[in-house]
Amino acid sequence: MFMKSSAPTRNEPITRKEVRSVLGSPAPAPATPPPEPAKTGPVNVQPAPETPSKTTETTADKPMGARLIVGPDVKLKGAEILDCDTLVVEGRVEATMDSRIIRIADQGTFSGKVSIDVAEIHGSFDGELTARSQLIIHSTGKVSGKIRYGKLVIDEGGELCGDINALSAERGFAEPALPPRVANG
């Protein structure tokens, strides 16, 4: 009535052949001896020439050095982020940061104080943001607070509000003109 399966029962010993047949793995290949090293004189090895890549990337697109990714559903609170070249925020971050690049994803939020070269905002930022080189706000991005930037790019639909100033304009206000010197005789 019942047929015995090809797999061994609980009390029978299992052989390697049976394990391979149950798991569906192929039989092992015959072992080959390792090749002997060549017995020739010195070889002149030159590095292969670099080929240009098909895609061009800007410096903001290339992650350089240390990279921190705060994933979705992750909350990082009360931190001071140092020595991080690129911060990618997909969750929620409340911190201070001085770095190269920050990218806030659609669902990501950042609250705090940031001094950065390039800020790319798809989600939301609230606090004090200084983007020394460029601030990019995408159509889903919302930035509020005290904002300073080198260059500003805002896609249609992106929001920016608060105390907003270009770094070049702020430098102009910060350096008052000196009165002319009067030469004494």
C-alpha positions in Angstrom: 0.0 0.0 0.0 2.7 2.5 1.0 5.9 2.8 -1.1 9.2 3.3 0.7 10.8 6.6 -0.3 14.3 6.7 -1.6 15.3 8.8 1.4 16.7 6.9 4.4 14.6 6.6 7.5 15.5 8.2 10.8 17.4 5.2 12.1 19.4 4.4 8.9 22.8 5.9 8.2 22.9 8.5 5.5 25.5 8.2 2.7 27.0 11.0 0.7 25.3 9.7 -2.4 21.9 9.9 -0.8 22.5 13.5 0.4 23.5 14.5 -3.1 20.4 12.9 -4.6 18.1 14.5 -2.0 19.6 18.0 -2.3 19.9 17.8 -6.0 23.6 18.7 -6.1 25.8 17.3 -8.9 28.4 14.7 -8.2 31.8 16.2 -7.3 34.2 16.9 -10.1 37.4 14.8 -10.2 40.2 16.6 -8.4 42.9 18.1 -10.6 46.4 18.9 -9.3 47.3 22.6 -9.1 49.3 23.9 -12.0 53.1 24.1 -11.6 54.6 27.6 -11.6 56.2 28.6 -14.9 60.0 28.3 -15.0 60.9 31.4 -17.0 62.8 34.5 -16.4 61.4 37.8 -15.0 58.1 39.0 -16.6 57.5 42.6 -17.4 53.9 43.3 -16.2 52.3 46.5 -17.2 48.9 47.8 -15.9 46.1 47.7 -18.4 45.3 51.1 -19.9 42.3 52.8 -18.4 39.2 52.8 -20.6 36.8 55.7 -20.3 33.5 54.7 -18.7 30.3 54.9 -20.8 28.4 56.8 -18.1 29.5 60.2 -17.0 29.1 61.1 -13.3 29.4 64.4 -11.6 31.4 64.6 -8.4 28.1 64.7 -6.4 27.1 61.4 -7.9 30.3 59.6 -6.9 30.2 58.4 -3.3 33.7 59.0 -2.0 35.2 57.7 1.2 33.0 57.0 4.2 29.3 56.6 3.6 26.5 56.3 6.1 23.0 55.1 5.1 20.1 55.6 7.6 17.6 53.1 6.2 13.8 53.4 6.2 12.2 53.0 9.6 15.5 53.9 11.3 15.6 56.9 13.7 19.0 58.4 14.6 18.6 61.0 17.3 21.0 63.3 19.2 24.1 62.5 17.1 27.0 64.4 15.9 28.1 63.0 12.5 31.8 63.4 11.8 34.1 62.1 9.1 31.3 60.9 6.9 31.7 61.9 3.2 28.2 61.0 2.2 25.1 60.7 4.3 22.0 59.1 2.8 18.8 59.6 4.9 15.9 57.2 4.2 14.6 57.3 7.7 14.7 60.1 10.3 17.8 61.9 11.6 18.1 64.5 14.3 21.8 65.5 14.4 24.5 68.0 13.6 26.8 67.3 10.7 29.8 68.7 8.8 30.5 66.7 5.7 30.6 66.6 1.9 27.3 65.3 0.6 23.9 64.7 2.1 21.0 63.0 0.2 17.6 62.9 1.8 15.3 60.3 0.1 11.6 60.9 -0.5 10.5 59.4 2.8 13.6 60.7 4.7 13.6 63.6 7.2 16.6 65.5 8.7 16.3 67.9 11.6 19.3 69.8 12.9 22.4 71.7 11.8 24.3 70.8 8.7 27.3 72.3 7.0 27.8 70.5 3.7 29.3 70.9 0.2 26.3 69.5 -1.7 22.7 68.9 -0.3 20.2 66.9 -2.4 16.8 66.9 -0.9 13.9 64.6 -2.0 12.4 64.4 1.5 12.3 67.1 4.2 14.9 69.2 6.0 14.2 71.4 9.0 16.9 73.4 10.8 20.1 75.2 9.9 21.5 74.2 6.5 24.7 75.6 4.9 25.3 74.1 1.4 28.7 75.6 0.5 28.6 74.5 -3.1 25.1 73.5 -4.1 21.6 73.0 -2.7 19.3 70.9 -4.9 15.6 70.6 -3.9 13.7 68.1 -6.0 9.9 68.2 -6.7 9.1 66.3 -3.5 11.6 68.1 -1.3 10.7 70.5 1.5 13.4 72.7 3.2 12.8 75.1 6.0 14.9 77.0 8.6 18.0 79.1 8.2 19.3 78.2 4.8 22.6 79.3 3.2 23.7 78.1 -0.2 26.4 78.6 -2.9 24.1 77.7 -5.9 20.4 76.8 -5.7 18.4 74.5 -7.9 14.7 73.9 -7.1 12.5 71.6 -9.2 8.9 72.5 -9.8 7.0 71.5 -6.7 10.0 71.8 -4.4 9.5 74.0 -1.3 11.9 76.4 0.4 11.0 78.7 3.3 12.6 80.4 6.2 15.7 82.7 6.5 17.2 82.1 3.1 20.4 83.7 1.7 23.1 83.1 -0.9 26.5 82.7 0.7 27.9 85.3 -1.8 25.3 87.9 -0.6 26.0 87.0 3.0 29.7 87.6 2.6 29.0 90.9 1.0 27.0 92.0 4.1 29.5 90.6 6.5 32.5 92.7 5.2 31.8 96.4 5.8 33.8 98.8 3.7 36.8 100.4 5.5 37.0 104.1 5.7 39.8 105.7 3.6 43.1 106.3 5.4 44.3 109.8 6.0 48.0 110.2 5.6 49.7 112.4 8.3 52.2 114.7 6.9 
